């Protein structure tokens, strides 16, 4: 976009092409301003644009001209500052057009964010906004057919014997964790509250891999993870890393000796020693 006062003789780059805007369109600042002021005028239409119902406080809602931008050989968009309190940094964009020999007309008037405007964050699909703990009783969160965390398990058979054997060896699921799904789970558990880097693990007398309450997971995850089965431990029923630990370790020992130093010679006042006279 050009700066205010730019000459229409100067070439302007737009969309990778060099354009020479029509002088009549570049000079149509007053026409563009009048269109912006008409659009920005406060109104009472309850179903109209929210901009129309904003009270500009008696001031001019359309500010200074900040430049123009060619849209093609016969169209130019003029930009004006917005003075609306709720639209700081936004700009009125007025597109004017004309063909050779005809008058300049207004094609569109919109309010667009400028480079320093406060805008809403980029929209994120609901499926990507879900966080651990959001799912409640009765809620459904189906996984997509192309979920990279899952992979096909086995093809179902119409033979009952095959189906029975498949379930016996753990193949009774249409989809199982993929390599990516296992890696994501391992990374999440390793960095979680029951991983080796947590504060409680650093102060533990031993790690879970040497604890009698540690139940090792089956499969490839068993080398690094298991489940805690100690009801007193903070990780009871949770997946823990083999290098995690807590004060409820099965081999933890507590020093029960007295913390008060005792002298080697103790005076016994339970008996009375005396010597007879004479």
C-alpha positions in Angstrom: 0.0 0.0 0.0 1.2 3.5 -0.8 1.7 6.3 1.7 -0.5 9.5 1.7 0.4 11.9 -1.1 2.0 9.3 -3.3 2.0 10.2 -7.0 -0.1 8.1 -9.4 2.8 8.2 -11.9 4.8 6.0 -9.6 4.4 2.3 -10.3 3.0 0.2 -7.5 3.6 -3.5 -7.0 0.5 -5.5 -6.2 0.2 -9.3 -6.2 3.7 -9.6 -7.8 2.8 -7.4 -10.7 3.7 -3.8 -11.4 0.6 -1.6 -11.8 0.1 2.1 -12.7 -3.1 3.1 -11.0 -5.6 5.2 -12.9 -5.0 8.9 -11.9 -8.8 9.5 -11.5 -9.0 6.7 -9.0 -6.0 7.8 -7.0 -7.4 11.3 -6.8 -10.9 10.1 -5.7 -10.0 10.5 -2.0 -13.0 12.7 -1.3 -15.4 10.3 -2.9 -13.9 7.4 -0.9 -14.1 9.5 2.3 -17.7 10.4 1.8 -18.6 6.7 1.3 -16.7 5.8 4.5 -18.4 8.5 6.5 -21.8 7.4 5.2 -21.1 3.8 6.2 -19.7 4.8 9.6 -22.6 7.1 10.6 -24.3 5.9 13.8 -27.6 4.2 13.1 -30.5 2.6 14.9 -30.9 -0.5 12.9 -30.8 -3.4 15.4 -30.0 -6.0 12.8 -27.4 -4.0 10.9 -23.7 -4.1 11.2 -22.4 -3.6 14.8 -20.3 -0.7 13.5 -23.5 1.2 12.6 -24.7 1.2 16.2 -21.4 2.5 17.7 -21.6 6.0 19.1 -18.5 7.8 17.9 -18.9 10.4 20.7 -19.7 13.2 18.3 -16.3 13.0 16.6 -15.5 12.1 13.0 -15.5 8.3 12.9 -13.3 8.4 9.7 -9.8 9.6 10.3 -6.9 10.6 8.1 -6.2 9.1 4.7 -3.3 6.6 5.1 -2.8 5.5 1.5 -4.2 3.6 -1.4 -3.8 0.1 -2.9 -4.4 -0.8 -6.6 -6.8 -3.8 -7.0 -6.3 -3.9 -10.8 -6.2 -1.6 -13.8 -9.6 -0.1 -13.0 -9.9 -0.3 -9.2 -8.2 1.3 -6.2 -8.8 0.8 -2.5 -8.3 3.9 -0.3 -7.6 3.4 3.4 -8.6 5.8 6.2 -7.9 5.6 9.9 -10.8 4.5 12.2 -11.6 6.7 15.2 -14.1 4.2 16.8 -13.0 3.5 20.4 -13.5 -0.2 19.9 -11.6 -0.4 16.6 -8.2 1.1 17.5 -5.7 0.4 14.7 -8.4 -0.6 12.2 -8.9 1.2 8.9 -11.8 2.0 6.6 -11.1 0.4 3.2 -13.1 2.0 0.3 -12.8 0.5 -3.1 -13.5 2.8 -6.0 -13.7 1.8 -9.7 -14.0 3.3 -13.1 -13.7 2.4 -16.7 -12.2 4.9 -19.2 -14.6 7.7 -20.0 -16.9 6.9 -17.1 -17.3 8.5 -13.6 -15.7 7.0 -10.5 -18.1 4.8 -8.5 -17.8 3.2 -5.0 -17.7 -0.6 -5.1 -17.2 -1.6 -1.5 -16.8 -0.1 2.0 -15.4 -2.3 4.8 -13.6 -2.0 8.1 -10.4 -3.9 8.1 -7.7 -4.4 10.7 -4.5 -2.5 10.2 -1.0 -3.7 11.0 -1.3 -2.7 14.7 -4.9 -3.6 15.2 -6.2 -5.8 18.0 -7.8 -8.8 16.4 -9.3 -12.1 17.6 -6.9 -15.1 17.7 -7.0 -17.5 14.9 -9.9 -19.9 15.0 -9.1 -23.4 16.1 -11.4 -26.4 15.5 -13.2 -27.7 18.6 -11.5 -31.1 18.3 -8.1 -29.3 18.7 -9.2 -27.3 21.7 -10.1 -30.3 23.8 -7.7 -30.7 26.8 -7.2 -33.4 29.3 -10.0 -33.3 31.9 -12.6 -31.6 29.6 -14.4 -34.9 28.8 -17.3 -35.4 31.3 -19.8 -38.1 32.0 -21.9 -38.8 28.9 -19.7 -36.7 26.6 -18.5 -38.3 23.3 -15.2 -37.6 21.6 -14.9 -39.9 18.6 -11.5 -40.3 17.0 -11.3 -39.6 13.3 -10.8 -42.4 10.7 -7.4 -40.8 9.8 -6.2 -40.3 13.4 -2.4 -40.8 13.2 -2.3 -42.3 16.7 -4.2 -45.4 15.6 -3.5 -48.1 13.1 -5.6 -51.0 11.8 -5.5 -54.1 14.1 -6.6 -57.1 12.2 -9.3 -58.0 9.6 -12.4 -59.6 11.1 -13.2 -63.2 10.2 -16.4 -65.1 9.9 -14.8 -68.1 11.5 -15.6 -68.3 15.3 -12.4 -70.2 16.0 -10.3 -67.5 14.4 -12.3 -64.8 16.3 -11.8 -66.7 19.6 -8.0 -67.1 19.0 -7.7 -63.4 17.9 -9.2 -62.2 21.2 -7.1 -64.6 23.2 -3.8 -63.2 21.8 -5.0 -59.6 22.1 -6.1 -59.0 18.5 -9.8 -58.4 19.2 -9.7 -54.7 18.2 -10.2 -53.1 14.9 -7.6 -50.4 15.6 -4.6 -50.3 17.9 -2.0 -47.7 18.8 0.3 -46.8 16.0 4.0 -46.1 16.4 3.2 -42.4 16.5 0.5 -42.9 19.1 2.9 -44.9 21.4 5.6 -42.3 21.0 3.2 -39.4 21.9 2.0 -41.3 25.0 5.5 -42.2 26.2 6.6 -38.5 25.8 3.6 -37.3 27.6 4.0 -39.7 30.5 7.7 -39.1 30.7 7.2 -35.3 31.1 4.1 -35.6 33.4 3.8 -35.5 37.1 4.8 -39.2 37.5 7.9 -38.9 35.3 11.5 -39.0 36.4 11.9 -35.2 36.4 9.2 -34.4 38.9 10.2 -33.0 42.3 8.8 -35.9 44.3 10.9 -38.4 42.2 14.1 -36.5 42.9 13.6 -36.7 46.7 12.4 -40.4 46.7 14.5 -43.0 48.5 14.2 -45.3 45.4 12.6 -45.5 42.0 9.5 -47.4 40.9 11.5 -49.9 38.9 12.8 -51.4 42.2 9.5 -51.1 44.1 7.4 -54.1 45.0 4.2 -52.2 44.2 5.3 -51.6 40.6 3.2 -53.4 38.0 5.0 -53.4 34.6 3.1 -52.7 31.4 2.9 -55.4 28.8 4.4 -54.9 25.3 7.0 -52.3 24.1 6.0 -49.8 26.8 6.9 -52.2 29.6 10.6 -51.3 29.4 9.9 -47.8 30.7 6.4 -47.7 32.3 4.2 -49.5 34.7 1.2 -48.9 37.1 1.5 -48.1 40.8 -0.5 -50.4 43.0 0.2 -48.8 46.4 -2.9 -47.1 47.8 -0.8 -44.9 50.0 1.3 -43.6 47.1 0.3 -40.4 45.3 0.5 -42.3 42.0 -1.8 -45.2 43.0 -3.6 -46.5 39.8 -1.5 -44.2 37.6 1.0 -44.9 34.9 4.5 -44.2 36.3 8.0 -44.1 34.8 10.4 -46.7 36.1 12.6 -43.9 37.3 9.8 -42.2 39.2 9.6 -42.7 42.9 8.0 -41.5 46.1 8.3 -41.9 49.9 6.0 -45.0 49.8 8.7 -47.2 48.2 8.5 -50.8 49.3 12.1 -50.7 50.5 11.9 -47.4 52.2 13.3 -47.5 55.8 12.8 -45.0 58.6 15.4 -44.4 61.2 13.7 -45.1 64.6 16.7 -44.4 66.8 16.5 -41.5 69.3 17.5 -38.2 68.1 18.6 -37.2 71.7 22.2 -38.2 72.4 22.6 -40.6 75.4 25.7 -40.8 77.5 27.5 -44.1 77.9 27.4 -43.9 81.7 23.9 -43.5 83.2 23.3 -42.7 86.8 20.7 -45.0 88.3 18.7 -43.3 91.0 16.4 -46.3 91.6 18.7 -47.7 94.3 20.3 -46.1 97.3 23.9 -46.8 98.2 25.0 -46.1 101.8 27.8 -46.9 104.2 27.2 -47.6 107.9 29.0 -45.5 110.5 31.7 -46.9 112.7 
